Amino acid sequence: KDAARKAVSGHLVVDRLLSPFQANPRVIVDELRATAWKHQGVVTVQEVASDDGRFVLNFAAEGDRRFMLKAQPWHYKRDGLVFAEFDGKGDPTEIDLGVMAIWVQVRGLPFELKTESMGWSFWDQIGEVLEVSHHNHVIVEKFLRVRVEVILHEPLKSTVEFIPLGSSKIVKYDVLYEKLPLYYECCGIVGHTSERFCNIPSDKGVPTFPKNLSVEAYWKGQGVSRRVLNVGGSSHGEKVPITGININKAVKTMDIIKVASAVRELIVSEKEVVVPASSATMAMKEFAGAEPGQEGQAKALG
C-alpha cells in the first residue's frame, strides 16, 4: 500500500509524442528540461504499457506542472507532445490525449471585428475556445489571439469565414498556429509527417494545406519571459497584461454581445440565442449596432 501510495503522490500528467516514430520518454524529458522547461523541481518519468507510447510525468512542484500545461504545445525534434492532467486514479491509458491546446492568430481581421466576443464565436470553425487574449476585454495585441483545442484526428483549419455587412460574398481570414508541430500538407493532420504515415494513397496525395501555418509564440516578439506566461493566473507581461477568461465562468457574469456565425447562422443576442430570419448579414447589422460598453464576453454558441 505504501508503495502504491507513493507511486501516485505528487503532481501528475499523462503525455504522448505525436509521431509515427517511438522515442525514449526519459530522453524526451531530459532534452526538454535542458532546453525549454527550466523547471525548479524534480520530475520523474513513469512508463505506461500502451499502444501510443504514452507515459506519466510526476512533478515535485505544482508550479512546474502548471507551467508545462499552460504553455503547451511542446516539441521534441519538431514533433508535438500532448499532455493532460492525471489524478493518479484509474488507468492512464484511458485519459483522452486526442486534443491539443494551442494559441491561434486570426490575421487581417477588420478593426471592428477584432473583439473578445468575436474570438469566442470561433468555436465552430477552429475548435473549442478555451481563452481569448485581451486586456480589460479589449484586444490590444496585433492580432486576435484565441486558445483553442484542436482535434488531432481532424485536419487543421487554415481560415475562418464571415459574410461582411452589405455583401453576399464570404470573405476568409488566415489562421496561423503558434508553435504548431509537424503536420502533413496533403491531409493537414498533426503528427502525419509524410505520405508514409498518412491514409491518403501516395498517388492521390496533393498538397492542399499551406506549408507555413506555424508561427513563433507571440510573447517571443514582445520581450516577455516565457516563465511569466499566465503562470498562476498572471498575464503576458507587465507592460500589456493580457488576461484569459474561462468561458464557463464568464457566461454567468458577463453581458452577451450580438455576434453572427456565418457557418451556422446563429446570433448570440444579449439574453438568448436565436435563429435569424434571413442571413448572417442581418446579424452583422445587429453586431454593428451594439451599444458602447457592450463589447464584453460572448456566450459560447450552442
N, C-alpha and C positions, 0 to 999 in steps of 0.2 A: 504493500500500500504506500509506504513511504517513497519507494522508487517511482511509482506511478504518479504520485502527487508532485514529486519533483520534476517529472517529465513535462507536466502541463503547467507548471508555475511560470510566471514571467509574462511577457507581452508578446503575443504570437501573431504571425501572419502565414498564409499559405501562398506559395509562389510557383510559377512555371515559366519556362522560356518559350517564346513564340518563334520557334524554329523547327525545321524538319530534322535538324541535327541534335544529337544528345550532347550535353556538356556536364561536367562535374560541378554540382552545386557549390561545393567549397571553393572551387576555382573562381566561379562567378562572384561569390560573395567577397572573396579576398580582393579581386580586382575592383569591385565597386567601392569597397571600404578604402582602398588606396587612392582611387581617382575621383570619386563622386560623393560618397556619403559623408565622410569625415565624422563618423559617429563618435559620441563621447563615451559610450559604454560598450560592453561586450555583446556580441551577437553570436548565437550558436546555431549551427545548421543541423537539422534533423531530417534524414532522408525518409521518403514515403514510398511504399510499393504502389505504383500507379502506372497507367498506360501513357500518360502525358509527361512523365518525368518531373512531376511536382515535388516540392519539398517544403518543410516548415522552418521558419526563422523564429528564434526565441531571443527577444531583445531584453537586455537587463534594464535599459532605461526607456520608459514610456515616451519620453520626448523624442528619442531616436526613431521609435516606431511611427509616431505621428508624422514626423518629418518625411519619412520614407513613403508613407501612404499618401500624404498631401501633395508631394512633388512628383508623383507619377506622371507619365511613364518613364521607366529607366531602361537603359540599353546595355546589352553585353555584345560587343562586336557588331553593333548596328541592329541586332535582333532585339525585339521588345521583351520586357519582363512584366508579367501581370501579377499583382499582389491583391490579396483580400484578407480581411480580418478573420481571426480564428480564435474561438474562446477556449480551445483545448478539449472540448467535449465532442464526442462522436468521431466520425471518420473524416479526416481532412480531404479525402478523395471526393467527398460529396459537396464540398464548397464550390460554388459557382465561380469559375475562372474564365467565363466566356465573354466577359465585357472588359473594356479598358477605359479608364477615366483619362481625359486629355483636354487641354485647352485648345479651342478653335478660334481663329481670327476670321471675321467676315470683312472682306476687303471691298472698298468702293461704295459703301452704303451712303446715300444722301444724308446730310446732316440731320434732317428732321426725323429720319428713321433710326438714327444711331442712339437708341434709348435702351434702358434696362428692360422695360417691358417687351420691347421687340426681341431682345435676347431670349427671354423666357418662351416666346412664341415659336422658337425654332425646334421645339421638341419633336415635331412630326416630320422634320426634314433631315436633321443631322444627328438625332439621338436624344435620349433623356437628358434634360438640362439639370445640372447639379448646382451651378453658380453662374452669375453674371458679374463681371468685373466692373465696379463703379465706385464713385466717391460721393457719399450722401445722395445716392440714386441718380447721379449724373455721370455719363460716360466721359471721362477725362483723358483716356488714352487715345492713341492714333486710330485704333480700330476697335470695333465692337468685339469683345472677347468673351467667349462663353465656354464654360467647362461642361463637357458632355460625357455620356457613357456610350462608347462605340461598341456595337455588337460585332464580335470578332469574326463570325462566320458570314457576315454580310459585307458587300462592297462598301468602300468609303464613299462619302458624298463629296463632290468637288465644287458644288454650287448650292446656293439657296435661291428661291424664286419668289417674285412678287408681281402683282399687277399694279402699275402706277396709277395714281389718280388721273382720271380723264383719258385713260388708254385701255385698249382691249388686248394689248400685247403683253406677254410675260417677259419680264427682264430678269436676268440672272446676275448674281454677285458671287465672286470667287470665295472659296473657303480654303483656308490653309491650317495645318495642324502643327502645333508646337511640339517639337521633339518626337515626331512621328517615326516609329520603327520601320524596318523594311517591309515593302509590300510589292505585289506583282502587278505590273502595269496592264496586263491583259484582264485580270479579274478584280483588281482593286482590293484584295483581301490581305490584311496584315498577317505576316507570317508565311505567306506563299512567296518564296524568294525567287522562284524561276518556274518555267513551264514544267520542269521535272516534278514539282510538288503541287501542281495545280490540276484540277479535274478537267479543265478545258483541253481538248486534244491539241497537240502541237501544231497540226496543220490548220487549225482554226484560231490559234492564239494571235489575236491582233491587239496591239497596244491601244487601249481606249481611255486609259487614265493618265493624267499628266505625270511627268517624272518628278516634278518639284512641288508636291503637295506639302512637304515638310519645311518648316522654318524654325529658327532657334527660339528658345524660350524668350518671352517678351522682356523679362527682367534683365536679360544679358545686355541689352542695349540701353538700359537705364541706369547703369552703375549701382545696382542694388545687390546686396549679398543674398545668395541663394538661401542661406540659413534663416533669413528674415521672412522668407516667403510663406506667409499665412500659418506659421507655426504658433500654436496656442492662440489662434484667432487674430494674430497680428496681420498687418497689411503688407503690401508690396514695397514698402519703404516709407520713410518719414516724410519725404518731400511731397509725394502724391499717394496718400493712403487709400488703397483700393480695398473695398470690402465685398465679400460674397455673402448672400443671404440664402439660407436653406429654404427652399420653396415651401416645404411642409409647414414651417413656422410663419413664413411671410404671408401666406394666403390668409391666415387667421387675423393678421393685424394691419395689413396694408389695404388701401383702396385699390380698385382694379381699373385699369385704363381700357378703353376700347381699342382692340387690336384685331387686325384681319389675318386670317391664314388662307393664303391663296390656294393651298392644296385641298384643304377640307372645307373651305368657305364657311368658317366659323368666325363670329365676332365675340370677343370677350368684353361684355359690357360692364358697367360699374357694379352691377349686382348679380348678373346672370349671364349664362352662355346661350346665345340664340342663333338660329339658322337664318341667314339673310334671305330676303325675298328675291334679290337679284344676284349680283356678283360681288367679288372682292373689291370692286371699285367703290361700291357704296360703303363698304367697310372702311376703306381708306378715307372717305369723306368724314365718317364718324371719328376716325383717328385724328384727322387734321383739325377737327372742331373741339378737341378736348380742352378743358379749362386749364389755365396755368396752375401749376402745383399738383396736377393730377398725374404727372409722369412718375408714378410710383410702381409698385410691384404688379406685374401682370400675373393673373392666375394661370396655372398650367392648364392648357386645353385638354379637355377630357377629364 
